Amino acid sequence: MSKEIVVIGGGAAGMMAAISAAERGASVTLLEPNERLGKKLNITGKGRCNLTNNTGLEELLANIPSNGKFLYSTFSRFHAQDAIAFFEELGVPLKTERGNRVFPVSDRAFDVSAALERRLKKLRVRVVRDRAESLELEGGAVRGATGEKGRYPAEAVILATGGVSYPATGSTGEGHRMAAEAGHTVTPLRGSLVPLRDFGTGKTLQGLSLRNVGLAVFEDSKKIYTDFGELVFTHFGLSGPLVLSASAHMRRFGQRAYRLEIDLKPALDEQALDRRLLSDFEQYCNQDFCNALDGLLPKKLVPEIVRASGIDPRQKVHDITREQRRGLLRILKHFPVAIAGPCPVADAIVTSGGVKVREIDPATMESKLVRGLYFAGELIDVDAYTGGFNLQIAWSTGRAAGFSAAEKGQGEVCL
């Protein structure tokens, strides 16, 4: 008789866990309240689904700043190349882009979730549209789960409910509550890969999008991160791919002060930029300074740069001194933005924090406190930088939890 397993959560980790358990012969019930599985998966990578990063084990671990060592075993057994092979076997052709980011050739996240759903159906996984409310525990072991619509007895339960970011997709923290009720420690939850609030700069620049700019992050006076790409000013501060990536490195709000420096012209060193300024100043020599930067910068940005430079907006360009020009050069290469803090976790792409990793077996994803209870995905206190690493966590931990839950008591687990 096949082992009864309940998977709670139909996202990336939950679907992978259900597929993996079913592949090992278990009878699997997948509980998901949303009408469609993989709701959050379908919006990742702007709807393109950056499903992993085509790199080696050490590079994967290097991109997980929070408890990366915990994932060594699962990544060793199911790494990026395994994930690539898995999805291509499911009929999803893949491509590798800049930064080793892996996407479907179709650029459609729905193709990834649809392939997973087809696999679930082929393996006869029972998908039930129900919201799990509690775990059934007895004698230090899990005996199933209770949902809004009924009870689901099981010999093992895999919690894969996600974090608390994007609550509209169903990630509402219920998994953390159930884990805590079962005796687990849930570390503080906060946003990672999240927009940032500033001290007012964004209001004057709201709507301005900057492409091909450099960004440096400073923690107190120490530079901790640099990158290149696109960002956007909003009514609350800053967002965009460059800022989301940077936010993952800003983990000590309340203890440290953070600021950003934007290099508005990264393609030009200071000497080349100075030559460009001299050329523009010659063209606008008899005009006010505030009108001399239109050829160099977006119009909305000009007043902010003029203000930051300390040069009188009405000073004639031909009167600008070499020292003033050097100050302007520094602003153009190091435009400062002081950061007040991150936006709420609900606005984040992923959640940082979760079920404490010391309470989970890193090889099997089984709870060390409750027999037969397993964890997968964002629910666990691990998170990564952008580039497909967070979804790789989902695939690897889901694979480990599914295989382990199905094979526990049936000999050695082999991933």
N, C-alpha and C positions, 0 to 999 in steps of 0.2 A: 504494500500500500504506500502511495507516494506521500511525502511529507507535506503538511499543510503550512503554508507561509502567507502572511499578510504583509503587503508593502503599503505604507501610508505615505502618499504623495506621488503624483504623476508627472513630476518634472524630469529634468535630465537624469539626475541620480536615481530617482525612483523607477523610471522606465528601465534604466540599465540594470538596476538591482532585480527587478521583476523578470527581465529577459534572462539574466544570468542564473537565477534560481530555477527558472523553468527549463533552461538548457541542461541542468543537472537533475532533471526529473521530478522536481517539486510541483505540487499543485498550488498555484499562486493566485491570490486575490489582490488586486491593486485598487486601493481606495483613493478617489480623486473627486473633489466637489465640483471642479470646473467641467463645463460641457466638453471642452477640448483638452487633451493632454498636451503637456509641453507649452503652456501658455507663455511663460517667461522665456523659454528657449526660443520661441518664435519671434521675439523682439530683440534678441541679442545681436550685437554687431550691426545695429541699424537694420535689422531684418535679414542680414546676410549670414549670420551664425558663424562666428570665429570659433570653430569647435575644438581646436587644440593648437599647440605650437610644435612645429616639426623640428624638435631639437632633442638632445640627449638628457639622460637622467640628472646629471649635475646641474645643467642649465634649468631644467624644470624646477628643481629644488631651490636654486638661487633666486627664482622669481616668486617664492612664497615666503614673505617676511614673517608670517605668524605661524610658528610651529611646523616649519617645513620638514624637519627631521622625522616627524611623526608619519609622514607620507612616504618615507624611503621604501618601505616594504611593498606597499600597494603600487607605487610607481614602478618599482623593479619588476613586478609581475604583470602589470598592464600599463605600458608607457605610451608615449605619443604615437610611435609607429604602430603599436597594437591598435590604438584607437583609429588610426587612419585605415588600417587593413580591415578593421571591423566594419566601418561605415562603407567602405568600397565594396565589401562583400554583401552588404545590404542594398547595393545598387545606387549608392550616392557617389558619383565621381567627384574627386576633390582636387584642389589646386593650392599651391603654397605661394603666398605673396610676401611683400616686404616685412621684415622682422620675423620670418618663418611662420607667419600667421596662416592657418589652414582654413579654407572656406569651401563650400560646395561650388562646383564649376558653374552651377545655375545662379549663384548668389541668392538663393532662396532658403531661408531658415526652415520654411515649411517642408522642404524636401527631406530635411534631417528628421524632424518630428514625425513625418508621414512614414519614413522608413522604419523608425522605431515602432510605430503603431502597427505596421504590417507584420513586423517580427513578433510583437506581442500576440497578435491574432493567430499567427501561424503556430505559436507555441501554446495556444489555448489558455492564455492568461485571462482570468476573469476580471474585467474592468467594471467596477461598481461606482456609480456617481453618488458618493456619500462622503460626508465630512466626519472624520474620526474625532471622537470626543475624549476618549480615555483608553488607557491600556488596562488589560485584565492581568493582574499579578497574583501569584499564589506560591508560597514557599520559596521565595527568592527567584522565581522564574516567571516569564511572561506566558500567558495562556491564551492570548488573543487581544482583540480590540473591540471597543464599542463605538458605534457611529450614531448619527442622528436617525438612521433608518433601521438599525438592528445590530446584532452581535456577530462577531467574526472570530470563531475559535481558531486557534493556530498553535503550532509547535514552535514557531519563531515569528517575530515581528521585526520588520525593517522600517525605521523612521527615516523618512527622506522628504520632509516637509519644507525644506528651504529655510531662508533666514527671515528677516522682517523688512527687506527692501522691496519696493514695488508691490505693496500690499494688494493692489487691484488684481494682481495675477494669482492671488491666493496665499502668498507668503505672509502670514499674519502672526507668526510666533507660536502657533498652537503646538508645534513639535517641541519647542523649548519648554513650554508649560508641562507637557506630558513627560518629558525627560526629567524635569525637576520633581514632578510628583512621584517618579520612580526612584528618586534619591540622588539624581545626578546634579552636579554643579554646572550652572550656566554662567559663563563669564560675561561681563558687560557687553551689550550689543551696541554697535555703532556702525556708521556708514563707511564703506571703503569704495573707491572709485566713485566719488561723490562731488557735485558742484561745491564751490567755495563761496563763502560770504566775505565781502571786504568791508572797509570802513567808509564807503560812499563813492569811490571812484566809478563803480559800475553804473551808478545812476546817471552820471553825465555822459557816459559812453554806451548806454544801453542800446543793444541791437547791433553794435559794431562787431564784425567778425574779422579776425586777423588770420591770414594763412601764411604758412612758411615763415613763422617767427620762432625764435629760440626762447626757452623758458628755463630759469634757474630757481630752485627752491632753497631758501635759507631757514634753518632752525636756529633761532637766536642769531649768532653771527656766522654760523658754519654752513657752507654750501653742502647740501645733502643729495641733490638730484638735478640733472639737466636733461632737456629733451628738445625736440624740434617738431613743429606741426601746426595745428590749427586750434584757436580758442575763440570764445565769444564772450562779450560783456553782456550782462543781464541786469535786471532791475535790482537783484540782490548781490551781485558780484561777478563771478566768472564761471563759465562752463566750457564744454567742448572737449574733444579727445585729449588734448594736451593737458588740460586742467584735471580731468578725471584721472589720468595716469599719475599726475603729480600728487594728487590727494592721498593715494595709497601710501606715500612715503611720509605723510604728515600725521603721525600717530600719537602725538603727545600734547594735544590741545589742552589748555588749562595748566600745563607744566612748562611749556615752551612757547615763545613767540615765533610766528611764521610770517615770512614775507616772500613775495615773488619778484623776480626781475625779468622783464621781457626785453629780449633783443629784437628790436623792430626791423633791423637790417642785418640778419645773420650772414648773408652772402657777401657782405662788405666788411673788411677789417676797418679799424679806425682811420688809417691813412687813406684808404679808398673812399670811405664815407666823407672824410674831410674834403677830399678833392671834389666830391659830388656837391657838398655844401657850398664850397667856394664858387663852383660853376653856377649854382642856383642863385647865390647871393649876387653874383655879377649881373645876372638877368634881372633881379628885382632890386638893384642897388638903391634906387630912389624911392622905394616903397616902404611902408611900415613893416616891421618884423612879422607881425601877425599875418601878413599876406604873402610871406616869402616861402612858406613850407607846403603850399598846395600841390606842387609837383612831386613832393617827396612822400607825403603821408595822406591817408584818408582824411577827408574834410572834417569829420566829427572828432578826429583825434588831435587836430592842430591846436585848438584852444588849450587842451590839457597839457600838451607838450610845451607850449609857450608859457603856461603858468608854472610848470615844473622847472623850466629853465631859469626862471628868475629874471629874464630879460623883459624890459618894458615892452608891451605889445606895440606901442606907438613909436618906439625907437626906430629911426631910419636904418635900413640894412647897412648902408655904407658906414654907419657909425659903430657897428658891432665890433667889439674888440676880439683879438685872438683868444684872450682868456674866456670871454663869454662864449665864443664858438666852441672852445674845448668843453665847457660845461654843457652845452647843447649836445655835443657828440656823446658825452657820457650818458645823458638822459636817453638818447636814441638807442644806445647799446645796452642800457641798464634801467629801463623804465620801471620804477618801483610801484608795487601794489602791496599794501599791508593787509594781511588776512585776519579776519575776526574769528573765523571758525568754519567748520563744515556745515553744509545744509543738513536737514534732518535725515535720519537713516532711511526714511520712506522714499527719499529722492535718490538714494544710492543704487548703483548697479549691483553690488554685492554687500553682504553683511560681514562685518568683522566681529569676532566673538562667537560664542556658542557653547555646545557641550564640551566640557573640559577634556582634553585629549588624554590626560593621565588616567581617565576612567574608561578608556576604550582600548581594546587590544589592537595595536597598529597593523597586525598581520591579517586579522579577520574582520575587523570593525565591530566585534561583539562587545557588549557592555561587560566591564569587569565587576559590575554590581548586580546585574540582573541577567540570569541565564536565558539565552534565546532572544535577547533584545539586541538589535544591530542598528548602526547609524550610517548614513551616507550623505555626502554632499555638503551644502552650505550650512546645514544644521550644526555641523562640527566647528570647533574653534580653529579653523584654518581658512585663510583667504590669500589671494595672489594678486599680482599686478595684471594689467591688461595684456592681451596678446593670445588668448585662448587657454591660459593657465587655469583659470577658475573652472572652465568646463572640463578640463582634463582631470581636475580634482573630482568632479562629479562622476565622470566615467570610471576612474580608477577605484574610488571608494564604493561606488555602486556595484562594480564588478566583484570586488572583494566581499562585500556584504552578501550579495546574492549567492555566490558560490559557497561561501562559508555557512550561511544559514541552511542551504540545501544539503550540505555534506556533513554537517556536525553530527558526530556519532556514527558516521558511515566510513570511517577511515580518514586518512590524512587529506586535508584540503589541498587541491592542486589547481592553481590559477593558470 
